[in-house]
Amino acid sequence: MGIMRKAGAFGVAKMVYDQARKPQNQARIKKAVANVQSRRKGGQPPR
Protein backbone atom coordinates (compact mmCIF):
# COMPACT_ATOMS: atom_id res chain seq x y z
CA MET A 1 0.00 0.00 0.00
CA GLY A 2 2.86 2.40 0.75
CA ILE A 3 4.41 1.91 -2.69
CA MET A 4 1.14 2.88 -4.41
CA ARG A 5 0.83 5.99 -2.28
CA LYS A 6 4.40 7.06 -3.08
CA ALA A 7 3.86 6.40 -6.79
CA GLY A 8 0.69 8.49 -6.77
CA ALA A 9 2.42 11.33 -4.93
CA PHE A 10 5.30 11.20 -7.40
CA GLY A 11 2.90 11.35 -10.33
CA VAL A 12 1.14 14.42 -8.92
CA ALA A 13 4.45 16.14 -8.14
CA LYS A 14 5.70 15.51 -11.69
CA MET A 15 2.50 16.93 -13.17
CA VAL A 16 2.80 20.10 -11.04
CA TYR A 17 6.47 20.46 -11.97
CA ASP A 18 5.74 20.06 -15.68
CA GLN A 19 2.97 22.67 -15.54
CA ALA A 20 5.18 25.12 -13.64
CA ARG A 21 7.81 24.96 -16.40
CA LYS A 22 5.44 26.37 -19.05
CA PRO A 23 6.11 30.07 -19.77
CA GLN A 24 2.48 31.18 -19.46
CA ASN A 25 2.21 29.47 -16.08
CA GLN A 26 5.51 31.02 -14.93
CA ALA A 27 4.03 34.45 -15.67
CA ARG A 28 0.92 33.59 -13.62
CA ILE A 29 3.05 32.37 -10.72
CA LYS A 30 5.19 35.53 -10.76
CA LYS A 31 2.07 37.73 -10.82
CA ALA A 32 0.51 35.81 -7.92
CA VAL A 33 3.71 36.06 -5.86
CA ALA A 34 3.91 39.82 -6.54
CA ASN A 35 0.27 40.22 -5.45
CA VAL A 36 0.86 38.33 -2.21
CA GLN A 37 4.02 40.30 -1.46
CA SER A 38 2.28 43.64 -2.08
CA ARG A 39 -0.62 42.65 0.18
CA ARG A 40 1.76 41.67 2.96
CA LYS A 41 3.45 45.07 2.72
CA GLY A 42 0.07 46.82 2.80
CA GLY A 43 0.42 48.35 -0.66
CA GLN A 44 -1.91 48.29 -3.63
CA PRO A 45 -1.77 45.14 -5.79
CA PRO A 46 -0.15 45.70 -9.20
CA ARG A 47 -2.43 45.54 -12.24
Long-range contacts (C-beta under 8 A, 24 or more apart in sequence): none
